[in-house]
Amino acid sequence: MTTTVETPRALRRVDSPIGRLELVGDGEAVVALSIECRGRLPHDELPESSDAVLDRAAEQLDEYFAGSRRDFDVPVKLGGTTFQTSVWEELVDLEWGEVVTYGDLGRATGRATAGRAVGGAVGANPVPILVPCHRVLASDGRITGYSAGEGVATKAWLLEHEGIPFLLPSTREVETAVELALGLDGAAAESAA
């Protein structure tokens, strides 16, 4: 079975302090933003073909990283489940430097006990930074992970940039996240090291 990857209608890459960013648009809105991970972006093999929306998003991201912009007003189109969309809509309302907990998001979306589902929705955000999923922390102010860029390090940079205090996860939590990402259990991870 072969997988066909749809060629984006509009594509633009920009440099940033957290690595290269890749913006994908549909001609009307930004539909995806990827942060470079291990030197790669999802569409590295494709030439850029920007449009006015992506040019505006790139300009606003440059201003954000320079510290002169605190919110974004480019159109964003979020494709996901009803639950994911409800979580992302809560994130859009967060202001510069404001945080929310996973529990707060669960309560706001009517699923107070759905911590894993909320975490999954936050992690599935297709447009990080513009939809600020980095502003979600555990109830004790701890980073519990980040699915964009280089993970926790990327999220920590974004939080520091906005002056948001946070706690780093324990070393064991980071190791567990790496094991899960690699599909290893603890014993397999030790033998792979």
Backbone as a printed PyTorch tensor [residue, N CA C, xyz], in Angstrom:
tensor([[[  0.8380,  -1.1730,   0.0000],
         [  0.0000,   0.0000,   0.0000],
         [  0.8830,   1.2360,   0.0000]],

        [[  0.6000,   2.1790,  -0.8450],
         [  1.3500,   3.4300,  -0.8700],
         [  0.5050,   4.5390,  -0.2730]],

        [[  1.1850,   5.4480,   0.3600],
         [  0.5020,   6.5880,   0.9590],
         [  0.7550,   7.7990,   0.0820]],

        [[ -0.2850,   8.4980,  -0.2710],
         [ -0.1600,   9.6980,  -1.0670],
         [ -0.2320,  10.9060,  -0.1450]],

        [[  0.8060,  11.7200,  -0.2270],
         [  0.8200,  12.9450,   0.5570],
         [  0.3700,  14.0710,  -0.3610]],

        [[ -0.6720,  14.7560,   0.0460],
         [ -1.2100,  15.8510,  -0.7560],
         [ -0.2240,  17.0120,  -0.7800]],

        [[  0.0300,  17.5340,  -1.9560],
         [  0.8960,  18.6880,  -2.0970],
         [  0.1520,  19.9190,  -1.5880]],

        [[  0.7810,  20.6620,  -0.6730],
         [  0.1160,  21.8580,  -0.1500],
         [ -0.1300,  22.8860,  -1.2450]],

        [[ -1.2390,  23.5880,  -1.1160],
         [ -1.5390,  24.6550,  -2.0820],
         [ -0.5460,  25.8020,  -1.9340]],

        [[ -0.2080,  26.1420,  -0.6860],
         [  0.7780,  27.1980,  -0.4130],
         [  1.7250,  26.6830,   0.6600]],

        [[  3.0000,  27.0050,   0.5080],
         [  4.0290,  26.5070,   1.4140],
         [  5.0970,  27.5740,   1.5850]],

        [[  5.4510,  27.8380,   2.8330],
         [  6.5010,  28.8240,   3.1100],
         [  7.2880,  28.3670,   4.3190]],

        [[  8.5840,  28.5590,   4.2670],
         [  9.4580,  28.2400,   5.3920],
         [ 10.0800,  29.5310,   5.9180]],

        [[ 10.2450,  29.5900,   7.2380],
         [ 10.8910,  30.7490,   7.8620],
         [ 11.8570,  30.2580,   8.9290]],

        [[ 12.9070,  31.0100,   9.1200],
         [ 13.8550,  30.7140,  10.1910],
         [ 13.3360,  31.3160,  11.4820]],

        [[ 13.6520,  30.6540,  12.5940],
         [ 13.2460,  31.1660,  13.9020],
         [ 14.2700,  30.7140,  14.9320]],

        [[ 14.2160,  31.2660,  16.1280],
         [ 15.1440,  30.8520,  17.1820],
         [ 14.9420,  29.3930,  17.6270]],

        [[ 13.8060,  28.8020,  17.3030],
         [ 13.5480,  27.4090,  17.6950],
         [ 13.6950,  26.4530,  16.5100]],

        [[ 14.2680,  26.9110,  15.4220],
         [ 14.4440,  26.0940,  14.2280],
         [ 13.5810,  26.6080,  13.1010]],

        [[ 13.7290,  25.9900,  11.9360],
         [ 12.9180,  26.4080,  10.7970],
         [ 11.4550,  26.0680,  11.0530]],

        [[ 10.5920,  26.9290,  10.5470],
         [  9.1510,  26.7110,  10.6270],
         [  8.6320,  26.5040,   9.2150]],

        [[  7.6390,  25.6380,   9.0940],
         [  7.0040,  25.4070,   7.7990],
         [  5.5240,  25.7310,   7.9240]],

        [[  5.0870,  26.6870,   7.1260],
         [  3.6910,  27.1080,   7.0930],
         [  3.0250,  26.5140,   5.8670]],

        [[  1.8400,  25.9500,   6.0500],
         [  1.0560,  25.4030,   4.9520],
         [ -0.2800,  26.1250,   4.9350]],

        [[ -0.7000,  26.5340,   3.7410],
         [ -1.9650,  27.2370,   3.6040],
         [ -2.8340,  26.6410,   2.5230]],

        [[ -4.1190,  26.9860,   2.5810],
         [ -5.0680,  26.5060,   1.5670],
         [ -5.5450,  27.6370,   0.6560]],

        [[ -4.8690,  28.7670,   0.7200],
         [ -5.2590,  29.9220,  -0.0750],
         [ -6.1010,  30.9200,   0.7010]],

        [[ -6.6940,  30.4600,   1.7900],
         [ -7.5320,  31.3290,   2.6210],
         [ -7.0370,  31.4370,   4.0560]],

        [[ -6.3250,  30.4010,   4.5260],
         [ -5.9130,  30.3590,   5.9220],
         [ -4.6590,  29.4930,   6.0720]],

        [[ -4.0160,  29.6230,   7.2270],
         [ -2.9340,  28.7170,   7.5980],
         [ -3.5990,  27.4370,   8.1030]],

        [[ -3.2090,  26.2950,   7.5510],
         [ -3.8080,  25.0250,   7.9620],
         [ -2.8260,  24.1500,   8.7290]],

        [[ -1.5290,  24.4900,   8.6720],
         [ -0.5280,  23.7290,   9.4220],
         [  0.6990,  24.5930,   9.6490]],

        [[  1.3240,  24.3700,  10.7870],
         [  2.6000,  24.9890,  11.1040],
         [  3.4350,  23.8920,  11.7450]],

        [[  4.5710,  23.6120,  11.1640],
         [  5.4730,  22.5970,  11.7090],
         [  6.7570,  23.2630,  12.1520]],

        [[  7.3130,  22.7710,  13.2510],
         [  8.5820,  23.2430,  13.7740],
         [  9.6090,  22.1540,  13.4880]],

        [[ 10.7190,  22.5630,  12.9530],
         [ 11.7760,  21.6280,  12.5790],
         [ 12.0910,  20.6660,  13.7270]],

        [[ 12.2290,  19.3890,  13.3920],
         [ 12.5810,  18.3540,  14.3570],
         [ 13.7140,  17.5260,  13.7600]],

        [[ 14.8260,  17.4970,  14.4740],
         [ 16.0080,  16.7670,  14.0100],
         [ 16.4210,  17.1830,  12.5970]],

        [[ 16.2940,  18.4940,  12.3290],
         [ 16.7340,  19.0390,  11.0590],
         [ 15.7860,  18.8250,   9.8920]],

        [[ 14.5800,  18.3510,  10.1630],
         [ 13.6310,  18.0370,   9.0840],
         [ 12.2940,  18.7440,   9.2820]],

        [[ 11.6590,  19.0280,   8.1450],
         [ 10.2900,  19.5300,   8.1000],
         [  9.4810,  18.5970,   7.2040]],

        [[  8.1770,  18.5240,   7.3770],
         [  7.3690,  17.5570,   6.6180],
         [  7.4650,  17.6620,   5.0970]],

        [[  7.6390,  18.8640,   4.5710],
         [  7.6440,  19.0460,   3.1170],
         [  8.9810,  19.5870,   2.6210]],

        [[ 10.0740,  19.1980,   3.2530],
         [ 11.3930,  19.6980,   2.8640],
         [ 11.6960,  19.4820,   1.3850]],

        [[ 11.1430,  18.4430,   0.8140],
         [ 11.4510,  18.1140,  -0.5790],
         [ 10.7010,  18.9860,  -1.5860]],

        [[  9.7190,  19.7430,  -1.1160],
         [  8.9080,  20.5650,  -2.0110],
         [  9.4190,  22.0040,  -2.0710]],

        [[  9.3160,  22.6280,  -3.2350],
         [  9.6920,  24.0470,  -3.3180],
         [  8.6350,  24.9170,  -2.6240]],

        [[  9.0700,  26.0690,  -2.1760],
         [  8.1300,  27.0000,  -1.5600],
         [  7.2210,  27.6110,  -2.6220]],

        [[  5.9950,  27.8480,  -2.2200],
         [  5.0150,  28.5300,  -3.0790],
         [  4.0790,  29.2880,  -2.1530]],

        [[  4.5460,  30.4100,  -1.6740],
         [  3.8210,  31.1750,  -0.6660],
         [  2.6270,  31.9040,  -1.2650]],

        [[  1.8160,  32.4640,  -0.3780],
         [  0.6940,  33.3150,  -0.7710],
         [  0.5940,  34.4530,   0.2370]],

        [[ -0.3610,  35.3180,   0.0780],
         [ -0.4810,  36.4940,   0.9450],
         [ -0.7200,  36.1140,   2.4060]],

        [[ -1.5060,  35.0690,   2.6410],
         [ -1.7920,  34.6490,   4.0220],
         [ -0.5240,  34.1430,   4.6890]],

        [[  0.2370,  33.3120,   4.0020],
         [  1.4690,  32.7850,   4.5900],
         [  2.5290,  33.8700,   4.7410]],

        [[  2.5760,  34.8210,   3.8070],
         [  3.5090,  35.9410,   3.9420],
         [  3.1850,  36.7460,   5.2010]],

        [[  1.9000,  36.9730,   5.4310],
         [  1.4720,  37.7200,   6.6180],
         [  1.7740,  36.9280,   7.8920]],

        [[  1.5400,  35.6250,   7.8620],
         [  1.8470,  34.7820,   9.0180],
         [  3.3500,  34.7930,   9.3040]],

        [[  4.1730,  34.6970,   8.2650],
         [  5.6250,  34.7220,   8.4400],
         [  6.0710,  36.0440,   9.0660]],

        [[  5.4980,  37.1390,   8.5980],
         [  5.8310,  38.4540,   9.1470],
         [  5.4470,  38.5320,  10.6280]],

        [[  4.2610,  38.0460,  10.9630],
         [  3.8100,  38.0920,  12.3560],
         [  4.6420,  37.1690,  13.2440]],

        [[  5.0600,  36.0180,  12.7250],
         [  5.9260,  35.1280,  13.4970],
         [  7.2810,  35.7790,  13.7440]],

        [[  7.8450,  36.4520,  12.7450],
         [  9.0950,  37.1900,  12.9320],
         [  8.9430,  38.2190,  14.0490]],

        [[  7.8280,  38.9440,  14.0430],
         [  7.5720,  39.9510,  15.0810],
         [  7.4160,  39.2920,  16.4510]],

        [[  6.7420,  38.1440,  16.5070],
         [  6.5810,  37.4070,  17.7650],
         [  7.9490,  37.0280,  18.3420]],

        [[  8.8050,  36.4500,  17.5040],
         [ 10.1160,  36.0260,  17.9840],
         [ 10.9980,  37.2160,  18.3410]],

        [[ 10.7790,  38.3580,  17.7100],
         [ 11.5270,  39.5710,  18.0470],
         [ 10.9970,  40.2230,  19.3270]],

        [[  9.8480,  39.7660,  19.8210],
         [  9.2680,  40.3090,  21.0440],
         [  8.3550,  41.4920,  20.8310]],

        [[  8.0580,  41.8460,  19.5840],
         [  7.2140,  43.0110,  19.3320],
         [  5.7580,  42.6530,  19.0200]],

        [[  5.4270,  41.3690,  18.9690],
         [  4.0450,  40.9400,  18.7140],
         [  3.6430,  39.9590,  19.8080]],

        [[  2.4360,  40.1580,  20.3440],
         [  1.9420,  39.3030,  21.4130],
         [  0.7120,  38.4930,  21.0340]],

        [[  0.1350,  38.7580,  19.8630],
         [ -0.9870,  37.9480,  19.3930],
         [ -0.9610,  37.9260,  17.8650]],

        [[ -1.7300,  37.0200,  17.3100],
         [ -1.7530,  36.8320,  15.8610],
         [ -3.1530,  37.0940,  15.3350]],

        [[ -3.2170,  37.6420,  14.1140],
         [ -4.5280,  37.8810,  13.5230],
         [ -4.6110,  37.3340,  12.0990]],

        [[ -3.8050,  36.3140,  11.8170],
         [ -3.9100,  35.6640,  10.5130],
         [ -5.0020,  34.6000,  10.5870]],

        [[ -5.7130,  34.3660,   9.4860],
         [ -6.7420,  33.3300,   9.5070],
         [ -6.1120,  31.9390,   9.6310]],

        [[ -6.7080,  31.1380,  10.4910],
         [ -6.2570,  29.7730,  10.7430],
         [ -7.4510,  28.8550,  10.5630]],

        [[ -7.2490,  27.7440,   9.8860],
         [ -8.3120,  26.7540,   9.7120],
         [ -7.8780,  25.4800,  10.4240]],

        [[ -8.6650,  25.0710,  11.4180],
         [ -8.3270,  23.9150,  12.2350],
         [ -9.2130,  22.7280,  11.8620]],

        [[ -8.5930,  21.6980,  11.3410],
         [ -9.3390,  20.4930,  10.9940],
         [ -9.0990,  19.4120,  12.0220]],

        [[-10.1470,  18.9730,  12.6820],
         [-10.0310,  17.9260,  13.6900],
         [-11.3980,  17.4780,  14.1270]],

        [[-11.4330,  16.6480,  15.1610],
         [-12.7040,  16.1910,  15.6970],
         [-13.3970,  17.3390,  16.4200]],

        [[-14.6380,  17.1530,  16.7400],
         [-15.3840,  18.1640,  17.4840],
         [-14.7010,  18.4540,  18.8130]],

        [[-14.2630,  17.4060,  19.5100],
         [-13.5940,  17.5930,  20.7960],
         [-12.2670,  18.3300,  20.6260]],

        [[-11.4420,  17.9150,  19.6540],
         [-10.1730,  18.6020,  19.4280],
         [-10.4040,  20.0810,  19.1410]],

        [[-11.3550,  20.3580,  18.2800],
         [-11.6510,  21.7410,  17.9250],
         [-12.0800,  22.5450,  19.1420]],

        [[-12.8540,  21.9290,  20.0300],
         [-13.2840,  22.6600,  21.2370],
         [-12.0890,  22.9910,  22.1270]],

        [[-11.1180,  22.0910,  22.2120],
         [ -9.9020,  22.3670,  22.9910],
         [ -9.1000,  23.4760,  22.3260]],

        [[ -8.9100,  23.3920,  21.0050],
         [ -8.1160,  24.4090,  20.2990],
         [ -8.7640,  25.7730,  20.3800]],

        [[-10.1000,  25.8300,  20.3700],
         [-10.7850,  27.1200,  20.4980],
         [-10.5070,  27.7530,  21.8560]],

        [[-10.3740,  26.9340,  22.8960],
         [ -9.9990,  27.4550,  24.2180],
         [ -8.5830,  28.0310,  24.1810]],

        [[ -7.6880,  27.3770,  23.4610],
         [ -6.2970,  27.8380,  23.3920],
         [ -6.1820,  29.1820,  22.6750]],

        [[ -6.9730,  29.3750,  21.6430],
         [ -6.9290,  30.6230,  20.8690],
         [ -7.2320,  31.8260,  21.7570]],

        [[ -8.0250,  31.6220,  22.7900],
         [ -8.4040,  32.7300,  23.6760],
         [ -7.3170,  33.1140,  24.6740]],

        [[ -6.2530,  32.3090,  24.7910],
         [ -5.1870,  32.6190,  25.7430],
         [ -4.3770,  33.8170,  25.2600]],

        [[ -4.0750,  34.6890,  26.1930],
         [ -3.2750,  35.8830,  25.9020],
         [ -1.7900,  35.5710,  26.1160]],

        [[ -0.9250,  36.4350,  25.5990],
         [  0.5240,  36.3480,  25.8110],
         [  0.7890,  36.1710,  27.3050]],

        [[  1.5980,  35.1880,  27.6580],
         [  1.9880,  34.9840,  29.0420],
         [  0.9510,  34.2990,  29.9140]],

        [[ -0.2170,  34.0000,  29.3870],
         [ -1.2870,  33.3510,  30.1470],
         [ -1.1950,  31.8390,  29.9520]],

        [[ -1.4080,  31.0980,  31.0330],
         [ -1.3770,  29.6410,  30.9350],
         [ -2.7090,  29.0540,  31.3560]],

        [[ -2.8820,  27.8040,  30.9700],
         [ -4.0480,  27.0360,  31.3430],
         [ -3.5520,  25.6280,  31.6660]],

        [[ -4.2710,  24.9200,  32.5210],
         [ -3.8980,  23.5410,  32.8220],
         [ -4.7410,  22.5860,  31.9760]],

        [[ -4.2890,  21.3550,  31.9050],
         [ -5.0560,  20.3360,  31.1920],
         [ -6.4190,  20.1660,  31.8560]],

        [[ -6.4450,  20.2340,  33.1920],
         [ -7.7140,  20.1330,  33.9240],
         [ -8.6550,  21.2780,  33.5900]],

        [[ -8.1100,  22.4920,  33.5110],
         [ -8.9230,  23.6520,  33.1340],
         [ -9.5510,  23.4410,  31.7610]],

        [[ -8.7530,  22.9360,  30.8270],
         [ -9.2680,  22.6860,  29.4740],
         [-10.3590,  21.6260,  29.4900]],

        [[-10.1530,  20.5870,  30.2930],
         [-11.1770,  19.5390,  30.4080],
         [-12.4790,  20.1040,  30.9390]],

        [[-12.3920,  20.9120,  31.9810],
         [-13.5980,  21.5190,  32.5430],
         [-14.2610,  22.4620,  31.5460]],

        [[-13.4740,  23.2460,  30.8360],
         [-14.0170,  24.2190,  29.8800],
         [-14.7110,  23.5460,  28.7020]],

        [[-14.2960,  22.3180,  28.3980],
         [-14.8840,  21.6140,  27.2600],
         [-15.8900,  20.5530,  27.6980]],

        [[-16.2320,  20.5680,  28.9980],
         [-17.2450,  19.6400,  29.4940],
         [-16.7500,  18.2280,  29.7320]],

        [[-15.4320,  18.0410,  29.8090],
         [-14.8700,  16.7070,  30.0400],
         [-13.8150,  16.7960,  31.1330]],

        [[-14.2700,  17.1260,  32.3190],
         [-13.3710,  17.4040,  33.4380],
         [-12.4400,  16.2470,  33.7860]],

        [[-12.8340,  15.0220,  33.5100],
         [-12.0050,  13.8720,  33.8770],
         [-11.2910,  13.2540,  32.6700]],

        [[-11.2520,  13.9610,  31.5710],
         [-10.6660,  13.4170,  30.3380],
         [ -9.2590,  13.9450,  30.0980]],

        [[ -8.3890,  13.8060,  31.1000],
         [ -7.0370,  14.3470,  30.9970],
         [ -6.2660,  13.8520,  29.7920]],

        [[ -6.3110,  12.5430,  29.5340],
         [ -5.5780,  11.9960,  28.3870],
         [ -6.1440,  12.5120,  27.0690]],

        [[ -7.4650,  12.5910,  26.9850],
         [ -8.0910,  13.0920,  25.7550],
         [ -7.7220,  14.5540,  25.5250]],

        [[ -7.7070,  15.3390,  26.5920],
         [ -7.3130,  16.7420,  26.4730],
         [ -5.8550,  16.8280,  26.0300]],

        [[ -4.9860,  16.0450,  26.6630],
         [ -3.5780,  16.0330,  26.2770],
         [ -3.3990,  15.6230,  24.8280]],

        [[ -4.1740,  14.6400,  24.3940],
         [ -4.1030,  14.2140,  23.0000],
         [ -4.5450,  15.3000,  22.0420]],

        [[ -5.5940,  16.0130,  22.4080],
         [ -6.0770,  17.1150,  21.5650],
         [ -5.0490,  18.2390,  21.5050]],

        [[ -4.4640,  18.5830,  22.6500],
         [ -3.4390,  19.6280,  22.6810],
         [ -2.2710,  19.2120,  21.7920]],

        [[ -1.8450,  17.9580,  21.9140],
         [ -0.7230,  17.4590,  21.1290],
         [ -1.0070,  17.3640,  19.6380]],

        [[ -2.2710,  17.2770,  19.2620],
         [ -2.6490,  17.1680,  17.8490],
         [ -2.8730,  18.5230,  17.1850]],

        [[ -2.6640,  19.6090,  17.9090],
         [ -2.8500,  20.9540,  17.3600],
         [ -2.0290,  21.1040,  16.0810]],

        [[ -2.6760,  21.3460,  14.9390],
         [ -1.9380,  21.4390,  13.6830],
         [ -1.2290,  22.7790,  13.4650]],

        [[ -1.4950,  23.7610,  14.3250],
         [ -0.9450,  25.1000,  14.1090],
         [ -0.3590,  25.6450,  15.4240]],

        [[  0.7020,  24.9730,  15.9460],
         [  1.2810,  25.4750,  17.1890],
         [  1.7940,  26.9050,  17.0260]],

        [[  1.9750,  27.5560,  18.1050],
         [  2.3760,  28.9580,  18.2470],
         [  1.1960,  29.8610,  17.8840]],

        [[  0.6710,  29.7720,  16.6590],
         [ -0.4930,  30.5860,  16.3020],
         [ -1.6960,  30.1980,  17.1600]],

        [[ -1.8540,  28.9260,  17.4310],
         [ -2.8130,  28.4060,  18.4110],
         [ -1.9160,  27.9090,  19.5440]],

        [[ -1.8020,  28.6760,  20.6220],
         [ -0.7080,  28.5250,  21.5840],
         [ -0.8020,  27.3380,  22.5450]],

        [[ -0.6090,  26.1460,  22.0190],
         [ -0.6540,  24.9510,  22.8700],
         [  0.5340,  24.8950,  23.8310]],

        [[  1.5760,  25.6800,  23.5850],
         [  2.7080,  25.7120,  24.5070],
         [  2.3210,  26.3300,  25.8500]],

        [[  1.1890,  26.9860,  25.9110],
         [  0.7510,  27.6390,  27.1510],
         [ -0.0590,  26.7090,  28.0530]],

        [[ -0.0310,  25.4140,  27.7720],
         [ -0.7380,  24.4310,  28.5960],
         [  0.2840,  23.7200,  29.4760]],

        [[  0.0550,  23.7660,  30.7970],
         [  0.9470,  23.1300,  31.7630],
         [  0.1490,  22.2320,  32.6920]],

        [[  0.8570,  21.3600,  33.3960],
         [  0.2280,  20.5470,  34.4330],
         [ -0.2100,  21.4720,  35.5690]],

        [[ -1.0390,  20.9760,  36.4450],
         [ -1.5710,  21.8130,  37.5320],
         [ -0.4850,  22.3390,  38.4660]],

        [[  0.6780,  21.6710,  38.5090],
         [  1.7770,  22.1500,  39.3440],
         [  2.7560,  23.0380,  38.5770]],

        [[  2.3930,  23.4250,  37.3430],
         [  3.2380,  24.2980,  36.5390],
         [  4.3250,  23.5730,  35.7690]],

        [[  4.2400,  22.2590,  35.7240],
         [  5.2490,  21.4380,  35.0720],
         [  4.9210,  21.2230,  33.5960]],

        [[  5.9730,  21.2090,  32.7770],
         [  5.8320,  20.8050,  31.3790],
         [  5.6900,  19.2900,  31.3710]],

        [[  4.6700,  18.7860,  30.7130],
         [  4.4860,  17.3320,  30.6540],
         [  4.8280,  16.7750,  29.2840]],

        [[  5.1910,  17.6330,  28.3590],
         [  5.5780,  17.2050,  27.0290],
         [  5.2250,  18.2790,  26.0200]],

        [[  5.6390,  18.0420,  24.7940],
         [  5.3370,  18.9450,  23.6880],
         [  5.5970,  18.1710,  22.4160]],

        [[  4.6330,  18.1660,  21.5190],
         [  4.7560,  17.3270,  20.3310],
         [  5.3830,  18.0370,  19.1350]],

        [[  5.6970,  19.3080,  19.2510],
         [  6.2590,  20.0490,  18.1280],
         [  7.7600,  20.2650,  18.3170]],

        [[  8.4480,  20.4350,  17.2260],
         [  9.8720,  20.7400,  17.2730],
         [ 10.6700,  19.6970,  18.0110]],

        [[ 11.5140,  20.1560,  18.9190],
         [ 12.3560,  19.2530,  19.7020],
         [ 11.7300,  18.9500,  21.0700]],

        [[ 10.4060,  19.0190,  21.1410],
         [  9.6930,  18.6100,  22.3440],
         [  9.7990,  19.6030,  23.4790]],

        [[ 10.1520,  19.0920,  24.6600],
         [ 10.1840,  19.8940,  25.8800],
         [ 11.0890,  21.1150,  25.7230]],

        [[ 12.2340,  20.9560,  25.0610],
         [ 13.1510,  22.0930,  24.8840],
         [ 12.4880,  23.2190,  24.0900]],

        [[ 11.7180,  22.8680,  23.0810],
         [ 11.0170,  23.8810,  22.2860],
         [  9.9600,  24.5820,  23.1270]],

        [[  9.1870,  23.7970,  23.8810],
         [  8.1460,  24.3820,  24.7220],
         [  8.7720,  25.2840,  25.7860]],

        [[  9.8720,  24.8450,  26.3920],
         [ 10.5440,  25.6510,  27.4120],
         [ 11.0050,  26.9870,  26.8220]],

        [[ 11.5400,  26.9630,  25.6000],
         [ 11.9800,  28.2100,  24.9630],
         [ 10.7990,  29.1560,  24.7820]],

        [[  9.6850,  28.6370,  24.2670],
         [  8.5040,  29.4860,  24.0340],
         [  7.9740,  30.0680,  25.3480]],

        [[  7.9310,  29.2630,  26.3920],
         [  7.4610,  29.7500,  27.6950],
         [  8.4020,  30.8270,  28.2380]],

        [[  9.7000,  30.5850,  28.1590],
         [ 10.6690,  31.5860,  28.6180],
         [ 10.5320,  32.8770,  27.8170]],

        [[ 10.3320,  32.7440,  26.5160],
         [ 10.1780,  33.9160,  25.6480],
         [  9.0080,  34.7880,  26.1060]],

        [[  7.9470,  34.1520,  26.6000],
         [  6.7690,  34.8900,  27.0520],
         [  6.8160,  35.2130,  28.5450]],

        [[  7.9040,  34.8470,  29.2190],
         [  8.0340,  35.1380,  30.6360],
         [  7.1340,  34.2890,  31.5240]],

        [[  6.7780,  33.1050,  31.0620],
         [  5.8970,  32.2130,  31.8150],
         [  6.7450,  31.2840,  32.6740]],

        [[  6.5510,  31.3070,  33.9970],
         [  7.2970,  30.3820,  34.8540],
         [  6.7910,  28.9450,  34.6570]],

        [[  7.7110,  27.9970,  34.7650],
         [  7.3440,  26.5890,  34.5770],
         [  8.3590,  25.7100,  35.2870]],

        [[  7.9930,  24.4640,  35.4800],
         [  8.8950,  23.4500,  36.0080],
         [  9.1760,  22.4510,  34.8970]],

        [[ 10.4080,  21.9720,  34.8500],
         [ 10.7480,  20.9520,  33.8670],
         [ 10.3170,  19.5820,  34.3820]],

        [[ 10.0260,  18.6660,  33.4620],
         [  9.6780,  17.3120,  33.9050],
         [ 10.9020,  16.6460,  34.5100]],

        [[ 10.6680,  15.6100,  35.3100],
         [ 11.7810,  14.8720,  35.8960],
         [ 12.5310,  14.1490,  34.7840]],

        [[ 13.7660,  13.7690,  35.0770],
         [ 14.5750,  13.0390,  34.1000],
         [ 13.8640,  11.7610,  33.6790]],

        [[ 13.2490,  11.0720,  34.6180],
         [ 12.5620,   9.8180,  34.2920],
         [ 11.3760,  10.0720,  33.3640]],

        [[ 10.6530,  11.1730,  33.5490],
         [  9.5400,  11.4980,  32.6600],
         [ 10.0310,  11.7350,  31.2350]],

        [[ 11.1700,  12.4080,  31.1030],
         [ 11.7320,  12.6500,  29.7840],
         [ 12.1570,  11.3280,  29.1520]],

        [[ 12.8140,  10.4570,  29.9450],
         [ 13.2330,   9.1500,  29.4240],
         [ 12.0260,   8.3350,  28.9790]],

        [[ 10.9520,   8.3560,  29.7620],
         [  9.7380,   7.6250,  29.4030],
         [  9.1470,   8.1540,  28.1090]],

        [[  9.1350,   9.4630,  27.9470],
         [  8.6110,  10.0540,  26.7070],
         [  9.4340,   9.6010,  25.5150]],

        [[ 10.7610,   9.5470,  25.6760],
         [ 11.6290,   9.0930,  24.5940],
         [ 11.3560,   7.6210,  24.2960]],

        [[ 11.2180,   6.8200,  25.3310],
         [ 10.9280,   5.3920,  25.1430],
         [  9.6210,   5.2030,  24.3850]],

        [[  8.6020,   5.9400,  24.7740],
         [  7.3150,   5.8280,  24.0920],
         [  7.4360,   6.2470,  22.6300]],

        [[  8.1660,   7.3300,  22.3860],
         [  8.3310,   7.8080,  21.0150],
         [  9.0640,   6.7890,  20.1510]],

        [[  9.9990,   6.0550,  20.7680],
         [ 10.7590,   5.0540,  20.0270],
         [ 10.0770,   3.6930,  20.0140]],

        [[  8.9730,   3.5750,  20.7530],
         [  8.2620,   2.2980,  20.8080],
         [  8.9820,   1.2670,  21.6550]],

        [[  9.7390,   1.7250,  22.6570],
         [ 10.4950,   0.8220,  23.5180],
         [  9.8790,   0.7720,  24.9020]],

        [[ 10.0320,  -0.3700,  25.5710],
         [  9.7000,  -0.3860,  26.9880],
         [ 10.9980,  -0.1120,  27.7540]],

        [[ 10.9360,  -0.0010,  29.0430],
         [ 12.1150,   0.3570,  29.8510],
         [ 13.2800,  -0.5750,  29.6390]],

        [[ 13.0760,  -1.8870,  29.6540],
         [ 14.1590,  -2.8540,  29.4840],
         [ 14.7560,  -2.7570,  28.0900]],

        [[ 13.9140,  -2.6200,  27.0840],
         [ 14.4020,  -2.5110,  25.7050],
         [ 15.2000,  -1.2250,  25.5210]],

        [[ 14.7710,  -0.1560,  26.1980],
         [ 15.4720,   1.1160,  26.0790],
         [ 16.8680,   1.0080,  26.6760]],

        [[ 16.9920,   0.3030,  27.8350],
         [ 18.2980,   0.1540,  28.4620],
         [ 19.2250,  -0.6560,  27.5770]],

        [[ 18.7160,  -1.7200,  26.9470],
         [ 19.5750,  -2.5350,  26.0880],
         [ 19.9150,  -1.8150,  24.7930]],

        [[ 19.0870,  -0.8490,  24.3750],
         [ 19.3820,  -0.0950,  23.1520],
         [ 20.4300,   0.9760,  23.3960]],

        [[ 20.6220,   1.3430,  24.6700],
         [ 21.5620,   2.4190,  24.9950],
         [ 22.9990,   1.9510,  24.9270]]])
